[in-house]
Amino acid sequence: MPEIIFNGPAGRLEGRYVHAKTPNAPLALVLHPHPEHGGTMNNKITYHMFQTFVERGFSTLRFNFRGVGRSQGIYDRGEGELSDAASALDWMQELNPNAPYVWVGGFSFGAWIGMQLLMRRPEIRGWISVSPPANMYDFTFLAPCPTSGLIIQGNKDNIVPEPHAEKLVQKLRAQKGIEVDYRIVDGANHFYNDRIDQMVGHMHDYLNRADAGRKVVVPPKLISAA
């Protein structure tokens, strides 16, 4: 998994990138949780989301937002981090000019940034948000949300309580022209301790249904609560 450095708006950004073996593969960008609460691109959930897209044959990038790890700059309350994400997508697209489509995935703070990126980049065909922090940040910018996607949430989350995620889902579902698939992982806390397999299973199941990348067989027990 080669380490890469690319230029961002506030200096160099550090990432990990896997280039798909098949030509003209789709692209996936995965965004990590809050930089001021220990979030990095090596966060467990971020890593497993990244590996899910890699397994499906996407050319996939995860990276450290400004001020994290070897990335230059300082935390910028989301504004700069959104610009970092846009630069990361630019870097991938320059390397893959014939990629047919893009997906974005994010966990917690990264989900909030990823959903803002949707509004800027019409080439993003789909998105996956794990535990979007709907009780902490304003999501009203999704008016309208430009494309369909998946929200995964644990029902034992004491950082983003499930009712807040459900309220966000209901607001998005009221919009016409898109579909939001909402999957609750029973027993999962914010960090999906002992529930990572179920989270990944829901991702694969949704991506299978969306015909995104290579299909992956999902054991029924992992998505039984879908």
N, C-alpha and C positions, 0 to 999 in steps of 0.2 A: 504494500500500500504506500506508494510514493508520497513523500512530503513535498509540498509545493509552496512557493511564495509568489504572491501576485500583488500588484499595486492597488491600493484602495484609496479613498478620498483623504484619509488621515495618515497615510504611510503604508508600509508593507503589511500584508495580511498572510497569516500562516494557515495552511489547509492540508487536507488529505484527499487525494483524488484517485479514483479507479477508472481507467478508460476501458470501455466495453470492447470485447473481442470482435463483435460483429460491426460491420461498417454502418455509418449513419444511424447509430443507436439513439434512442431518446435520452434526454438529460434529466437528472434529479439533483436538486439542491436541498440540503438538510441543515437546519438552523438550531443552535443549542440554547439552553435555558439561561437565566439571568446572570450576566457577568459579575454582578456584585454579590451574588449568593453562591459562588463556586461553580457557576456554569461554564463549561468548556466544550469543545468539539469532541472530547473524549468521555463526556457524560455517557453513562450506560445506555440510556434510552436513545440518545442521539446516535450513538454507535450502532445500535441494533436497527434503528430506522435506516441508517446509511447502508448497512449490510443487506437489508430487505430489498432495497432498490438495486444494489449490485447483483444480488442473486437473480434478479429478473432481467438482467442484461442492460441496465441503464449505465451510461457514463455518469458517475456520481461524485459529488463534491460535498464535503463538510469543511468548515473552517472556523477559526477563532475570531469572534468580533474584536474590534479595536480594544487594545489594552489588556487582552487575554492571551496568556502564553507568550508567544513570540510576535504577536500582532502589535503593531505600533498604534499610538494614539491613546485616548482615554475615554472612559464610558460617557455616552452622550444621550442618555435617557430615551433611547429608541430612535431618535432622528438620525444620528450618525450610523447607528447599527443597520437601519434600513438602507442607507446609502452603501454600506459595506456589502449587504446582501445583493444589491443591484450590481455592484462591481464584480462580485463573485459570479453572478449569472453572465455578465458581459465576458468575463475570462473564459468561462466554459463555452459560450457561443462562438467566440473567436477561434477556439480550438476545434469546434465541431460545427462548422457553418451549415452543414446539411442535416442537422438533427431535426427529426420530424415534429417533435413536441417536447414540452418541459413540464415536469412536476416539481412542486415544492412541498417539503415536509418540515415541521417544526414541533418542538416540545416546549410547553409552557411559554416563557417569554419569546422563545423562537417561533412558536405558533403565531403569536401576535405580530411579530415582524413578518413572517411568511404571508400572513393574510393581508398585510399592507402591501407587500410586494405584488400580490395578485392585482391590485388596483392600478399598478403602474405598468405591468407587463402583460399585454394581451396574448403573448405566445404561451403563457402558462395554461396548460389544458386541464390540470387537476391539482388537488392539494390534499394533504393529510395533516390535521392538527391534533396533537396529543395533549390533553389537559390544557386547553387554551385558558389563560387567566382572566376569565370574564368578570371576576369580582374585583380585579385590580386595575384593569385597563379598559379604555373606551373602544368598543368595536363598532361604533355607529358609522365609521367610514365605509363599512360594507353596505353601501346604499347606492345602487344595488351590488350584491356580490356577483362578480362577473362569470363565475364558473362553478360547477358542482364539485363537491368534495366530501371528505370523511372527517368526523370528529370522534375521537376515542377518549373516554373518561372513566376514571375509577369511581366506584360508589363509596369508597372509604377514604376519599381524599379530604384531608383536613386543611389543605392549603388553598385548593380551589374546590369548595364543596360542590357536589354534583348538581344541585338545583341551579346554580349560576350557569353552568355549562348548558343545561337543558333550556334555560331561558334564552340564551344566545341562539341555540338551535331553532327554537320556535320562531324567533324573529327572522332568522334566515329562511326558514321554510315558508314564511308568509310571502316571500318574494317569488315572482313568477319567472319561469325559464331556467331555474336551477333546481337541483335536488341535493339535500344534505343528508347523508347517511350518518346516523348517530349510534355508536356502539358503546354500551356500558360494560366494563370489565368488573365482574362481581368480585368483591373482596380486595380490589386494588387500591393502594394508597397513591399519593402523588408520584411516587417513584417506582411504582409497579413492582415492588419487592415480591418475589415469587410469582409474578404474573406477567413477566416479559414475554413468555411464549404465547400467551393469549393475545397480548397486544400485537405481536408480530403476525399471529394467525389472522386477526381481523384486518390488518394491513394487506396481507396477501389475498384474502378473500375479496376485499373491496377492489383491489387492483386487478384480480382475475375478472371480476364483473365489468370493470371499466376497460378491459382489453388493453391494459397498460403493460408493455414489456412482455417477457416470457411468462407463461402461466406456471404456477407453482401449486402442487397438490397440498391442500390444507387438511390435517386430521380433524374430523368433525367435532371432536371433544374440545378443540381449542376455540371454536366459534359457536358453541352450543347455545350461548346466551344471546347471540346476535338477534 
